[in-house]
């Protein structure tokens, strides 16, 4: 995941990218993956759905 794909912390005036801490599947929607993001400056945490498709995964990239 690149910094362009990570959410910005909404508690800062400047754009501070949050870091992915962990991922979990949603119990109510098993096909949805949730990511727990944390701000490295203030520690604020947010759960956000992750965009995952086979085409975007490393598994779909042919081995060299």
Beta strands, then each sheet from edge to edge (+ up, - down):
strand 1: 18-25
strand 2: 33-39
strand 3: 45-50
sheet 1: 1+ 2- 3+
end
